[in-house]
Amino acid sequence: MSANHAHVFTVSALNRQIKALLEQHWGRVWLSGEISNLAMPASGHWYFTLKDDRSQLRCAMFRSRTSRVGFRPEHGMQVMVRANLTMYEPRGDLQLVVESMQPAGDGVLQQRFEALKMQLAAEGLFAMEAKQPLPHPIKRLGVITSPSGAAIQDVLSVLKRRDPMLEVVIYPSQVQGAEATAQLCQAIHTANDRNEVDALLLTRGGGSLEDLWCFNEEALARAIHGSRLPIVSAVGHEVDTTIADYVADLRAPTPSAAAEQLSQDAGLRLDRLDRDRQRLVQAVSGQLRHQQQRLALLTTRLNGNHPARKLQQHAQRLDELSLRLDRALHSQLLRKEQRQERLAARLGQHHPTPRLNALEAHLAALEHRLKRGTEQSLHQAKLTLAGQAAALEAVSPLAVLSRGYSILQDESGQTVKGADEVEVGQRLSARLHQGQLGLTVTNKD
């Protein structure tokens, strides 16, 4: 086998290498052309050819990207696309995988951009007097962006290098797509409500006008204008400009540049701290020398008028006063004890115990008499009650009933005393000694 046969490729292997070379060397490209052979199957993907007057390229735009196009492409339409150059391996065809599309020329989005820009400028949202100054230094920075995007990584990397002491609060939000505008506005409102940062950085990486369109919406512009916190806008690359950039209090060309502007260089801070330390050392040293001189002067004055002699005089005076106080206290205590003894003797003569004993004996006698009189009265009352009960029982109609008699009563409860008081058929009740009977009059004589 010859040496040339050592590198024989299969068709698939060669196509893979060509595809890799195309994607590595060209990557993303912008180009304009005319749409032809447009196909829109039910899958939602678009397939078409982009051509000019001398050449053409096959293109594919997948559903995740077609849903973001704000118009319906048609055969013969001039468009501008952002795409990745690659190869469709099964057929070996050179192909563009389109990421975004807009009409050629100014485009619909560009026209909307210019119209909104003119409207908001006329309302004064871009005026310099409406912009807030940034606090200095910024101790806590709020960042509104996608937490998974490249922009936040660039910002954090610069801040870590330049100003590690700067605190960062991330307010996550989509930065592309249909929901992005509402989420960005909500993030601004949330940051203002919490009021936990000194300033806000609104940022994302670069992209097409379509990708960045959420930063060109009127709702976001008014949210930025109404923010109490100052806002720095760093959207896209240096050449990208959005409505948010015009309304913001400060515009930075890139996320990294914004981080540079909002942070303090650690080296400069250390130099300033070193200068402050030197000034502090000098000030403390001067104050120390001043206090040492003052101490020496006071020491000299003290030695000339030493307080030891005065202390001895005061000590002697203190001893004298202490002895006088002891004597006075002893004399006063003796007088108090004598007076207490006299009062105790007088109290003994008028002690209430004997009188209390006599009163207790008299009270006991009265209680005994009261108890005996009560018992006698109760016994007499019982005898009287028994006699009266016997007399009442003797004349009670119930006693008559117990001997077999009854009491007739009409329907109204009146006692019937004679036959002429009732009629035949009238209902009566007969009350017996035990119980009651219901009767009907059948005849009367």
Phi, psi and chi 1 to 4 in degrees:
 res  aa     phi    psi   chi1   chi2   chi3   chi4
   1 MET       -  135.8 -176.4  178.6  -68.7      -
   2 SER   -75.6  165.8   65.2      -      -      -
   3 ALA   -65.1  -30.1      -      -      -      -
   4 ASN   -64.4  -24.7  -68.1  -26.3      -      -
   5 HIS   -75.8   -7.8  -68.1  169.5      -      -
   6 ALA   -67.7  -19.4      -      -      -      -
   7 HIS  -122.3   43.4  -62.5  -72.1      -      -
   8 VAL   -76.6  125.4  175.3      -      -      -
   9 PHE   -99.2  150.9  -70.2   91.8      -      -
  10 THR   -81.8  161.7   64.9      -      -      -
  11 VAL   -61.0  -42.2  175.7      -      -      -
  12 SER   -63.6  -43.5  -61.6      -      -      -
  13 ALA   -63.5  -41.7      -      -      -      -
  14 LEU   -64.9  -43.2 -177.8   59.4      -      -
  15 ASN   -61.2  -39.8  -80.2   -8.4      -      -
  16 ARG   -61.4  -42.4  -80.7 -163.7  -59.4  -88.1
  17 GLN   -68.5  -39.4  -70.3 -152.0   15.1      -
  18 ILE   -63.1  -42.9  -65.9  174.4      -      -
  19 LYS   -60.4  -44.9  177.1 -178.8  179.1 -178.4
  20 ALA   -62.7  -41.4      -      -      -      -
  21 LEU   -64.3  -42.7  -72.4  172.2      -      -
  22 LEU   -60.9  -47.8  -74.7  172.4      -      -
  23 GLU   -68.2  -35.6  -67.2  176.3   -9.5      -
  24 GLN   -74.9  -37.9  -68.3  172.9    7.3      -
  25 HIS   -83.5  -39.3 -180.0   71.6      -      -
  26 TRP   -98.3  -48.0  -74.4   96.2      -      -
  27 GLY    63.3 -133.0      -      -      -      -
  28 ARG   -86.2  136.2 -176.7  176.4  -62.8  161.9
  29 VAL  -133.9  156.0  -64.4      -      -      -
  30 TRP  -110.2  137.0  -73.0   86.6      -      -
  31 LEU  -157.4  158.2   70.8  162.1      -      -
  32 SER  -122.1  155.6   62.2      -      -      -
  33 GLY   179.1 -173.9      -      -      -      -
  34 GLU  -104.5  137.1  177.8 -176.8  -28.2      -
  35 ILE   -80.3  134.9  -66.7  177.7      -      -
  36 SER  -145.6  165.0   64.8      -      -      -
  37 ASN    52.1   42.6  -59.9  -37.9      -      -
  38 LEU   -73.8  129.5  176.4   62.9      -      -
  39 ALA  -129.0  132.3      -      -      -      -
  40 MET  -127.5   80.9  -64.5 -178.9  174.2      -
  41 PRO   -68.8  172.5   24.7  -33.1      -      -
  42 ALA   -65.0  -18.3      -      -      -      -
  43 SER   -64.5  -19.6   63.6      -      -      -
  44 GLY    95.3   -8.9      -      -      -      -
  45 HIS   -81.2  152.8  -51.1  -42.2      -      -
  46 TRP  -115.5  137.6  -65.1  -12.3      -      -
  47 TYR  -128.4  131.1  -56.9   95.7      -      -
  48 PHE  -158.8  173.2   56.2   94.5      -      -
  49 THR  -113.8  135.3  -60.9      -      -      -
  50 LEU  -107.1  124.1 -160.8   63.5      -      -
  51 LYS  -138.9  159.7   66.6  177.0 -175.8  178.1
  52 ASP  -121.9 -160.9   57.7   18.1      -      -
  53 ASP   -75.4   -9.4   56.1  -13.3      -      -
  54 ARG  -127.5  -19.8  -67.3 -165.1  -63.6 -179.7
  55 SER  -143.3  168.4  -60.0      -      -      -
  56 GLN  -149.7  156.3   63.6 -178.9   19.7      -
  57 LEU  -137.2  140.1  -82.2  172.7      -      -
  58 ARG   -75.2  143.1  -67.3 -178.3 -178.9  -87.0
  59 CYS  -132.6  148.6  -58.3      -      -      -
  60 ALA  -133.9  135.0      -      -      -      -
  61 MET  -130.3  117.3 -169.3  170.9 -170.1      -
  62 PHE   -85.7  162.3  -62.0  111.2      -      -
  63 ARG   -56.6  -37.2 -177.9  172.6   58.5 -174.2
  64 SER   -61.3  -22.3   60.6      -      -      -
  65 ARG  -100.6  -34.0  -63.3  -68.7 -178.2  172.9
  66 THR   -63.8  -29.6   61.1      -      -      -
  67 SER   -67.0  -15.1   60.5      -      -      -
  68 ARG   -95.8   -4.5  -57.3  176.8 -176.1  178.0
  69 VAL   -79.4  128.1  177.6      -      -      -
  70 GLY   -86.7   13.2      -      -      -      -
  71 PHE  -149.0  168.3   65.4   98.1      -      -
  72 ARG  -101.5  113.3 -176.0  176.4 -179.6   83.0
  73 PRO   -67.8  152.2   23.4  -31.4      -      -
  74 GLU  -136.4  160.2  -62.6  176.5   -1.3      -
  75 HIS   -60.9  130.4  179.3   77.1      -      -
  76 GLY    90.3   -3.4      -      -      -      -
  77 MET   -77.0  137.4 -179.8  179.7  -71.6      -
  78 GLN   -85.2  124.6  -67.8  -73.3  -28.2      -
  79 VAL  -134.6  163.7  -65.1      -      -      -
  80 MET  -117.8  132.1  178.6 -179.6  -65.6      -
  81 VAL  -126.8  152.6  -61.1      -      -      -
  82 ARG  -111.9  124.5  179.7  170.8   59.1  114.5
  83 ALA  -148.1  164.2      -      -      -      -
  84 ASN  -106.9  128.3  -69.1  -51.6      -      -
  85 LEU   -80.8  127.9 -173.6   61.8      -      -
  86 THR  -151.1 -170.2 -175.7      -      -      -
  87 MET  -129.4  137.4  170.7 -179.7  -81.1      -
  88 TYR   -86.0  100.6 -177.1   59.3      -      -
  89 GLU   -57.9  -43.2  -69.5 -175.5   43.2      -
  90 PRO   -56.4  -34.3  -28.4   37.1      -      -
  91 ARG  -107.2   -7.6  -71.9 -160.4  -57.1  -95.6
  92 GLY    68.7   27.2      -      -      -      -
  93 ASP   -92.5  136.1  -69.8  -18.7      -      -
  94 LEU   -66.7  135.0 -168.7   65.5      -      -
  95 GLN  -145.5  147.3  178.6  175.7  -87.2      -
  96 LEU  -106.0  126.8  -70.2  171.0      -      -
  97 VAL   -96.9  105.8  177.3      -      -      -
  98 VAL   -80.6  132.4  179.1      -      -      -
  99 GLU   -98.8  -37.1  -66.4 -176.6  -12.3      -
 100 SER  -147.4  156.7   66.9      -      -      -
 101 MET  -145.7  140.4  176.7 -171.1  -63.3      -
 102 GLN  -147.2  156.0   64.7 -174.1   63.8      -
 103 PRO   -59.5  145.4  -22.5   32.7      -      -
 104 ALA   -65.6  165.6      -      -      -      -
 105 GLY    78.9 -144.8      -      -      -      -
 106 ASP   -63.0  -37.0  -69.3  -20.3      -      -
 107 GLY    80.0  158.9      -      -      -      -
 108 VAL   -66.2  -43.9  174.9      -      -      -
 109 LEU   -64.0  -38.8  -68.9 -179.3      -      -
 110 GLN   -65.7  -37.0 -171.3   64.7   35.2      -
 111 GLN   -65.3  -43.3  -66.2  175.1   11.4      -
 112 ARG   -62.8  -38.9  -71.6  172.8   56.3 -170.3
 113 PHE   -59.6  -49.2  174.9   86.3      -      -
 114 GLU   -66.1  -37.3  -65.6  -62.1  -23.8      -
 115 ALA   -66.4  -45.3      -      -      -      -
 116 LEU   -67.1  -37.4 -179.3   60.1      -      -
 117 LYS   -59.7  -45.1  178.6 -179.1  173.0 -177.0
 118 MET   -65.7  -39.6  -67.5  177.7   61.9      -
 119 GLN   -63.4  -49.7  172.1 -168.0  -23.6      -
 120 LEU   -69.1  -34.4  -62.4 -178.8      -      -
 121 ALA   -63.3  -40.3      -      -      -      -
 122 ALA   -65.3  -30.7      -      -      -      -
 123 GLU   -79.2   -9.8  -67.0 -177.4   22.8      -
 124 GLY    91.4   12.1      -      -      -      -
 125 LEU   -70.7  -19.0  -91.8   68.4      -      -
 126 PHE   -97.5   -2.9  -55.5  160.7      -      -
 127 ALA   -64.7  145.5      -      -      -      -
 128 MET   -65.6  -33.6  -69.5  -57.3  -60.5      -
 129 GLU   -69.7  -15.3   53.4  -92.2   21.8      -
 130 ALA   -86.5   -7.6      -      -      -      -
 131 LYS   -89.2  142.9  -60.4 -174.4 -177.4  -59.5
 132 GLN   -94.8  144.7  -55.4  179.6   73.2      -
 133 PRO   -74.7  150.7   26.7  -34.0      -      -
 134 LEU   -83.6  138.3  -66.9  177.6      -      -
 135 PRO   -68.1  152.3   24.7  -32.9      -      -
 136 HIS  -141.5  124.3 -177.1   78.9      -      -
 137 PRO   -83.9  160.9   31.8  -35.9      -      -
 138 ILE   -86.8  120.0  -64.4  175.7      -      -
 139 LYS   -95.2  -26.7  -62.2  179.4 -179.8  178.7
 140 ARG  -141.4  124.2  178.4  177.2  -75.0 -174.5
 141 LEU  -114.0  131.9  175.0   66.3      -      -
 142 GLY   -96.9  133.7      -      -      -      -
 143 VAL  -119.1  121.8 -178.3      -      -      -
 144 ILE  -104.2  110.6  -59.8  175.6      -      -
 145 THR  -170.0 -179.9 -170.3      -      -      -
 146 SER   -77.9  126.7  169.7      -      -      -
 147 PRO   -68.0  -13.2   22.8  -31.4      -      -
 148 SER  -106.6    2.9   59.3      -      -      -
 149 GLY   -82.6  169.9      -      -      -      -
 150 ALA   -74.5  -26.3      -      -      -      -
 151 ALA   -61.9  -43.5      -      -      -      -
 152 ILE   -65.8  -34.8 -172.8   61.8      -      -
 153 GLN   -65.9  -40.9  -58.9  -57.3  -36.7      -
 154 ASP   -62.9  -44.2  -67.3  -17.0      -      -
 155 VAL   -63.0  -48.5  169.1      -      -      -
 156 LEU   -64.5  -36.1  -65.6  178.0      -      -
 157 SER   -64.4  -44.9  175.8      -      -      -
 158 VAL   -65.7  -43.5  171.9      -      -      -
 159 LEU   -64.4  -38.2  -65.3 -179.9      -      -
 160 LYS   -64.8  -36.1 -178.5  178.3 -179.7 -179.1
 161 ARG   -75.0  -42.6  170.1  175.5   54.4   83.1
 162 ARG   -90.1  -40.2  -78.1  179.5   51.8   85.0
 163 ASP  -143.9   75.1 -163.2   -6.6      -      -
 164 PRO   -62.1  -21.7  -14.7   25.1      -      -
 165 MET   -81.0  -11.8  -61.2  -59.9  -67.8      -
 166 LEU   -73.1  123.0  178.2   61.1      -      -
 167 GLU   -81.3  143.2  -62.8 -177.0   50.1      -
 168 VAL  -124.4  129.7  177.2      -      -      -
 169 VAL  -115.7  121.8  178.3      -      -      -
 170 ILE   -97.0  127.0  -61.7  175.7      -      -
 171 TYR  -105.9   98.1  -59.8   94.8      -      -
 172 PRO   -68.6  144.6   24.8  -33.0      -      -
 173 SER  -161.8  150.5  171.1      -      -      -
 174 GLN   -66.6  147.8  -68.2 -175.1   23.4      -
 175 VAL  -122.7   15.6  -68.8      -      -      -
 176 GLN  -162.8  141.1 -177.6  173.7  -29.7      -
 177 GLY   109.7  179.4      -      -      -      -
 178 ALA   -66.2  -32.4      -      -      -      -
 179 GLU   -90.0   -5.2  -56.2  -63.6  -33.3      -
 180 ALA   -65.2  -44.1      -      -      -      -
 181 THR   -59.6  -47.8  -59.5      -      -      -
 182 ALA   -62.8  -40.0      -      -      -      -
 183 GLN   -68.7  -38.1  -68.1 -170.4   16.1      -
 184 LEU   -64.4  -42.9  -69.7  168.7      -      -
 185 CYS   -62.6  -43.0  -67.0      -      -      -
 186 GLN   -64.2  -37.7 -177.3   58.1   48.9      -
 187 ALA   -62.6  -40.0      -      -      -      -
 188 ILE   -64.8  -44.2  -67.4  174.4      -      -
 189 HIS   -63.6  -41.4  -64.2  -34.8      -      -
 190 THR   -62.0  -45.5  -61.0      -      -      -
 191 ALA   -61.7  -40.2      -      -      -      -
 192 ASN   -68.0  -38.9  -83.5  -91.7      -      -
 193 ASP   -65.9  -42.4  -69.5  -19.0      -      -
 194 ARG   -72.6  -34.5  -66.4 -177.9 -177.0  174.6
 195 ASN    52.3   48.4 -163.5   27.7      -      -
 196 GLU  -110.6   -0.9   58.5 -170.6   -9.1      -
 197 VAL  -127.1  164.4  -63.8      -      -      -
 198 ASP   -88.3  -29.4  -59.1  -40.5      -      -
 199 ALA  -157.0  164.7      -      -      -      -
 200 LEU  -119.8  141.8  -68.2  173.3      -      -
 201 LEU  -114.7  117.0  171.4   60.1      -      -
 202 LEU  -100.4  115.6 -178.5   66.1      -      -
 203 THR  -151.0  158.2 -173.8      -      -      -
 204 ARG  -166.6  170.6   67.0  149.3  -77.6  166.5
 205 GLY   -78.2 -176.6      -      -      -      -
 206 GLY   -75.2  173.4      -      -      -      -
 207 GLY   171.1 -176.5      -      -      -      -
 208 SER   -75.9  172.3   66.5      -      -      -
 209 LEU   -59.2  -35.6 -179.7   61.8      -      -
 210 GLU   -68.0  -42.5  179.3 -174.4   -7.6      -
 211 ASP   -62.5  -37.2  -67.0  -22.6      -      -
 212 LEU   -91.3    7.8  -56.4  178.9      -      -
 213 TRP   -64.2  -30.1 -171.0 -109.7      -      -
 214 CYS   -60.0  -23.6   59.8      -      -      -
 215 PHE   -84.8    0.8  -66.0   90.6      -      -
 216 ASN  -110.8    9.6  -67.6  -41.8      -      -
 217 GLU   -82.4  145.8  -66.4  -74.7    1.6      -
 218 GLU   -63.6  -36.8 -178.4  177.5   -3.9      -
 219 ALA   -61.3  -41.7      -      -      -      -
 220 LEU   -68.3  -39.2  179.8   59.5      -      -
 221 ALA   -59.3  -42.7      -      -      -      -
 222 ARG   -72.6  -32.2  -62.7 -164.2 -178.1  -81.0
 223 ALA   -65.0  -40.5      -      -      -      -
 224 ILE   -65.1  -44.8  -64.9  172.3      -      -
 225 HIS   -63.4  -33.8 -178.2   69.1      -      -
 226 GLY   -86.9   -1.6      -      -      -      -
 227 SER   -71.0  134.4  172.3      -      -      -
 228 ARG   -76.5  -25.6  -63.1 -172.8  -55.1  -84.2
 229 LEU   -85.6  136.4  -63.4  170.6      -      -
 230 PRO   -63.6  142.0   19.9  -29.7      -      -
 231 ILE  -122.9  131.9  -63.8 -179.7      -      -
 232 VAL  -106.5  130.9  177.1      -      -      -
 233 SER  -105.7  129.2  175.7      -      -      -
 234 ALA  -140.2   82.6      -      -      -      -
 235 VAL  -112.6  121.8  179.4      -      -      -
 236 GLY    77.4 -157.7      -      -      -      -
 237 HIS   -90.9 -179.0  -59.2  -57.1      -      -
 238 GLU   -62.4  -31.3 -172.3  167.0   -3.8      -
 239 VAL   -82.7  -14.9  -65.2      -      -      -
 240 ASP   -80.1  132.5  -62.7  -38.2      -      -
 241 THR  -132.9  130.9  -56.2      -      -      -
 242 THR  -121.7  168.7   65.4      -      -      -
 243 ILE   -60.3  -36.9  -64.2  -65.9      -      -
 244 ALA   -59.0  -35.8      -      -      -      -
 245 ASP   -63.5  -38.4  -65.1  -33.2      -      -
 246 TYR   -71.4  -35.3  -70.8  107.7      -      -
 247 VAL   -82.1  -31.4 -176.9      -      -      -
 248 ALA   -59.0  158.4      -      -      -      -
 249 ASP   -70.7  -24.2  -59.7  -64.3      -      -
 250 LEU  -152.9  141.0  178.7   67.9      -      -
 251 ARG  -114.9  132.1 -172.3 -114.0  176.5 -178.9
 252 ALA  -112.8  145.0      -      -      -      -
 253 PRO   -68.7  -30.3   21.8  -32.5      -      -
 254 THR  -144.3  163.4   63.6      -      -      -
 255 PRO   -57.7  -40.8  -26.7   34.8      -      -
 256 SER   -65.4  -40.9  -62.0      -      -      -
 257 ALA   -64.0  -37.6      -      -      -      -
 258 ALA   -62.2  -43.2      -      -      -      -
 259 ALA   -62.3  -37.0      -      -      -      -
 260 GLU   -62.4  -44.5  -66.5  -85.8   -7.3      -
 261 GLN   -69.7  -32.8  -65.4  176.6    9.2      -
 262 LEU   -88.9   -8.5  -66.1  169.9      -      -
 263 SER  -110.8  164.2   59.6      -      -      -
 264 GLN  -105.9  136.3  -60.0 -176.6   76.5      -
 265 ASP   -65.4  126.7 -175.1   81.9      -      -
 266 ALA   -60.9  -36.8      -      -      -      -
 267 GLY   -64.6  -44.4      -      -      -      -
 268 LEU   -63.9  -38.6  -64.4  176.7      -      -
 269 ARG   -63.5  -41.4  176.8  179.6  -71.9 -175.9
 270 LEU   -64.6  -40.1  -70.3  175.4      -      -
 271 ASP   -61.8  -43.4  -69.4  -17.8      -      -
 272 ARG   -64.5  -39.7 -175.3  166.4   59.9 -106.2
 273 LEU   -64.4  -37.9  -71.7  175.1      -      -
 274 ASP   -65.5  -41.2 -173.7   59.6      -      -
 275 ARG   -64.3  -41.2  -69.4 -165.9  -60.9  -88.9
 276 ASP   -63.2  -38.1  -68.0  -17.1      -      -
 277 ARG   -64.3  -41.9 -177.1 -172.7   62.1   80.8
 278 GLN   -63.5  -42.7  -67.7  178.1    2.8      -
 279 ARG   -63.8  -38.2  -72.7 -162.8  -63.4  -91.0
 280 LEU   -65.1  -42.4 -179.5   61.2      -      -
 281 VAL   -62.3  -42.1  168.9      -      -      -
 282 GLN   -64.4  -42.1  -67.4  173.8   -2.2      -
 283 ALA   -64.9  -43.0      -      -      -      -
 284 VAL   -66.4  -40.3  170.8      -      -      -
 285 SER   -62.6  -44.1  -61.9      -      -      -
 286 GLY   -62.6  -42.3      -      -      -      -
 287 GLN   -64.6  -38.8 -176.3   67.9   15.2      -
 288 LEU   -64.0  -43.1 -178.4   60.2      -      -
 289 ARG   -62.1  -40.8  -73.8 -167.0  -61.6  -89.1
 290 HIS   -62.1  -43.1  172.8   71.4      -      -
 291 GLN   -68.7  -34.9  -66.0  -62.3  -25.2      -
 292 GLN   -64.5  -41.5  -72.8  174.1  -19.2      -
 293 GLN   -64.4  -40.5  -65.5  171.2   -3.6      -
 294 ARG   -66.2  -39.4 -174.1  167.9 -177.9  -90.4
 295 LEU   -62.8  -41.4  177.4   61.0      -      -
 296 ALA   -62.9  -41.2      -      -      -      -
 297 LEU   -63.7  -44.2  176.4   62.0      -      -
 298 LEU   -66.6  -35.8  -67.6  174.6      -      -
 299 THR   -62.3  -41.7  -59.0      -      -      -
 300 THR   -62.9  -44.7  -58.6      -      -      -
 301 ARG   -65.1  -34.8  -67.5  174.3   58.4 -172.9
 302 LEU   -69.4  -41.0 -178.5   62.1      -      -
 303 ASN   -64.5  -31.4  -70.1  -26.8      -      -
 304 GLY   -74.3  -20.4      -      -      -      -
 305 ASN  -137.8   65.3 -171.8   20.6      -      -
 306 HIS   -65.8  134.6 -156.3  -78.0      -      -
 307 PRO   -82.3    1.8   29.9  -34.5      -      -
 308 ALA   -60.7  -42.0      -      -      -      -
 309 ARG   -65.8  -42.0  -69.9 -173.9  -66.8  -86.6
 310 LYS   -63.1  -35.1  -69.8 -173.4  176.2 -179.0
 311 LEU   -64.8  -38.7  -72.3  175.9      -      -
 312 GLN   -64.8  -43.3  -67.6  172.4   -5.7      -
 313 GLN   -62.2  -42.4  -65.2  173.2    1.2      -
 314 HIS   -65.3  -36.3  -71.5  -47.1      -      -
 315 ALA   -65.4  -41.5      -      -      -      -
 316 GLN   -65.5  -44.3 -176.5  176.4   -2.4      -
 317 ARG   -61.2  -37.0  176.7   63.4  174.7  167.4
 318 LEU   -65.1  -39.3  179.7   61.2      -      -
 319 ASP   -63.2  -43.3  -69.2  -20.8      -      -
 320 GLU   -62.7  -47.0  -68.0  176.5   -4.9      -
 321 LEU   -63.2  -34.1  -66.4  174.9      -      -
 322 SER   -66.9  -40.8  178.5      -      -      -
 323 LEU   -65.2  -43.0  -68.9  173.5      -      -
 324 ARG   -62.5  -37.8  -70.9  174.9   57.8 -174.6
 325 LEU   -66.7  -40.0  178.9   60.9      -      -
 326 ASP   -62.4  -44.2  -71.6  -18.6      -      -
 327 ARG   -65.3  -43.1  -72.5 -166.1  -64.6  -91.9
 328 ALA   -63.2  -41.1      -      -      -      -
 329 LEU   -64.9  -40.2  -70.7  175.6      -      -
 330 HIS   -65.6  -42.9  179.9   71.4      -      -
 331 SER   -64.6  -43.4  175.4      -      -      -
 332 GLN   -66.1  -38.1 -173.9  175.0    7.8      -
 333 LEU   -64.7  -38.9 -178.8   60.0      -      -
 334 LEU   -64.0  -43.3 -178.6   60.0      -      -
 335 ARG   -63.4  -39.8  -69.5 -164.8  -60.0  -89.3
 336 LYS   -63.5  -39.9  -64.7  -68.1 -175.6 -179.0
 337 GLU   -65.9  -42.2  -71.5  176.9  -11.4      -
 338 GLN   -63.7  -42.0  -66.5  173.1   -9.4      -
 339 ARG   -65.2  -36.2 -174.8  170.9 -177.0  -86.2
 340 GLN   -65.2  -39.0 -177.0 -178.6    7.4      -
 341 GLU   -63.8  -41.5  -69.5  175.7   -4.1      -
 342 ARG   -64.0  -43.3  -67.5 -166.3  -60.3  -90.9
 343 LEU   -64.6  -35.9  -68.0  174.6      -      -
 344 ALA   -66.3  -38.5      -      -      -      -
 345 ALA   -65.3  -43.6      -      -      -      -
 346 ARG   -64.2  -37.4  -68.0  174.4   58.5 -172.8
 347 LEU   -66.0  -34.8 -179.5   61.4      -      -
 348 GLY   -65.2  -33.8      -      -      -      -
 349 GLN   -70.6  -28.6  -65.3  173.7    1.0      -
 350 HIS  -113.3   32.0  -60.4  -78.7      -      -
 351 HIS   -69.6  136.3 -157.9  -79.6      -      -
 352 PRO   -82.6    0.9   28.8  -34.9      -      -
 353 THR   -62.9  -47.2  -59.6      -      -      -
 354 PRO   -60.1  -42.6  -24.3   35.1      -      -
 355 ARG   -65.4  -38.5  179.6  169.4  176.9   77.0
 356 LEU   -63.5  -37.3  -72.8  175.1      -      -
 357 ASN   -64.8  -43.5  -68.6  -23.9      -      -
 358 ALA   -63.9  -41.8      -      -      -      -
 359 LEU   -65.6  -35.5  -69.3  174.3      -      -
 360 GLU   -66.3  -39.2  -73.0  177.7   -4.9      -
 361 ALA   -66.1  -42.5      -      -      -      -
 362 HIS   -63.9  -40.1 -179.2   63.4      -      -
 363 LEU   -64.0  -38.3  178.5   60.9      -      -
 364 ALA   -65.2  -39.7      -      -      -      -
 365 ALA   -65.2  -42.2      -      -      -      -
 366 LEU   -63.7  -39.0  -68.6  175.8      -      -
 367 GLU   -63.7  -39.7  -72.4  178.4  -10.0      -
 368 HIS   -65.2  -44.1  178.3   70.6      -      -
 369 ARG   -63.4  -41.2  -70.1  173.2   57.1 -172.0
 370 LEU   -63.8  -41.5  177.2   61.4      -      -
 371 LYS   -64.4  -44.2 -179.0  178.4  179.6 -178.1
 372 ARG   -66.7  -42.0 -173.0  173.6   58.5 -171.9
 373 GLY   -65.0  -39.2      -      -      -      -
 374 THR   -63.4  -42.6  -58.3      -      -      -
 375 GLU   -65.3  -41.1  -70.3  175.2   -9.8      -
 376 GLN   -64.1  -43.0  -69.3  175.5   -6.1      -
 377 SER   -64.3  -39.9  -63.1      -      -      -
 378 LEU   -65.5  -39.8 -177.6   59.3      -      -
 379 HIS   -66.7  -41.9  178.4   69.3      -      -
 380 GLN   -65.0  -39.4 -175.2   61.5   40.3      -
 381 ALA   -65.1  -35.8      -      -      -      -
 382 LYS   -65.8  -42.2  -73.8 -179.1  178.1  179.6
 383 LEU   -62.8  -45.1  -68.2  177.1      -      -
 384 THR   -61.7  -42.4  -57.9      -      -      -
 385 LEU   -63.4  -38.1  178.8   60.5      -      -
 386 ALA   -66.4  -42.2      -      -      -      -
 387 GLY   -63.3  -45.1      -      -      -      -
 388 GLN   -64.9  -35.5  -68.2  175.5  -11.3      -
 389 ALA   -66.2  -39.5      -      -      -      -
 390 ALA   -65.6  -42.4      -      -      -      -
 391 ALA   -64.8  -39.1      -      -      -      -
 392 LEU   -66.7  -38.7 -177.5   61.5      -      -
 393 GLU   -63.9  -35.1  179.4   67.7   19.7      -
 394 ALA   -65.5  -35.3      -      -      -      -
 395 VAL  -100.1    3.7  -63.0      -      -      -
 396 SER   -71.8  134.8  173.2      -      -      -
 397 PRO   -62.3  -23.3   22.8  -32.9      -      -
 398 LEU   -65.9  -33.4  -63.0  176.8      -      -
 399 ALA   -64.9  -36.5      -      -      -      -
 400 VAL   -65.3  -42.9  176.2      -      -      -
 401 LEU   -60.4  -34.2  -65.8  178.3      -      -
 402 SER   -66.7  -13.2   65.7      -      -      -
 403 ARG   -96.6   12.2  -66.3 -162.8  -66.0  -89.7
 404 GLY   106.7    0.0      -      -      -      -
 405 TYR   -86.6  163.4  -67.0   95.4      -      -
 406 SER  -138.0  165.6   64.8      -      -      -
 407 ILE  -117.5  124.1  -60.7  174.6      -      -
 408 LEU   -92.7  138.5  -69.0  178.5      -      -
 409 GLN  -135.3  142.4  -67.1  177.4  -38.1      -
 410 ASP   -81.6 -173.0   59.4   16.4      -      -
 411 GLU   -67.1  -22.4  -67.6  176.3  -17.8      -
 412 SER   -90.2    0.2   62.7      -      -      -
 413 GLY    91.3    7.4      -      -      -      -
 414 GLN   -83.3  141.9  -63.1  -64.5  -39.3      -
 415 THR   -73.5  131.9  -58.7      -      -      -
 416 VAL   -90.5  120.3  178.2      -      -      -
 417 LYS  -104.6  -21.4  -60.0  177.1 -178.1  177.6
 418 GLY  -147.5  162.6      -      -      -      -
 419 ALA   -68.3  -25.7      -      -      -      -
 420 ASP   -73.0   -6.2   57.1  -13.5      -      -
 421 GLU   -90.7   -3.2  -64.5 -179.4    1.4      -
 422 VAL  -129.0  165.6  -62.2      -      -      -
 423 GLU  -120.1  157.3  -60.2  -65.7  -23.9      -
 424 VAL   -63.4  136.9  175.5      -      -      -
 425 GLY    89.1  -10.2      -      -      -      -
 426 GLN   -72.9  141.7 -176.4  175.5  -12.1      -
 427 ARG   -90.2  135.5  -69.1 -172.7   59.6   82.2
 428 LEU  -128.0  164.2  -57.9  175.8      -      -
 429 SER  -123.2  139.4   61.9      -      -      -
 430 ALA  -111.7  119.4      -      -      -      -
 431 ARG   -94.0  120.6 -178.3  173.9 -178.7 -178.2
 432 LEU  -100.3  177.1  -52.8  176.2      -      -
 433 HIS   -60.2  -37.6  175.9   62.7      -      -
 434 GLN  -128.9  105.1  -67.1 -178.4  -14.2      -
 435 GLY    98.8 -170.9      -      -      -      -
 436 GLN  -150.9  143.4 -171.5  169.7  -45.3      -
 437 LEU  -119.2  147.4  -63.6  176.1      -      -
 438 GLY   -99.2  129.1      -      -      -      -
 439 LEU  -125.9  156.0  -54.7  175.3      -      -
 440 THR  -124.7  131.1  -58.2      -      -      -
 441 VAL   -75.5  121.2  177.8      -      -      -
 442 THR   -99.9  -30.6   58.3      -      -      -
 443 ASN  -159.8  165.2   58.7   73.0      -      -
 444 LYS  -148.3  148.8   64.9  176.6 -176.5  174.8
 445 ASP  -116.9      -  -66.3  -30.3      -      -
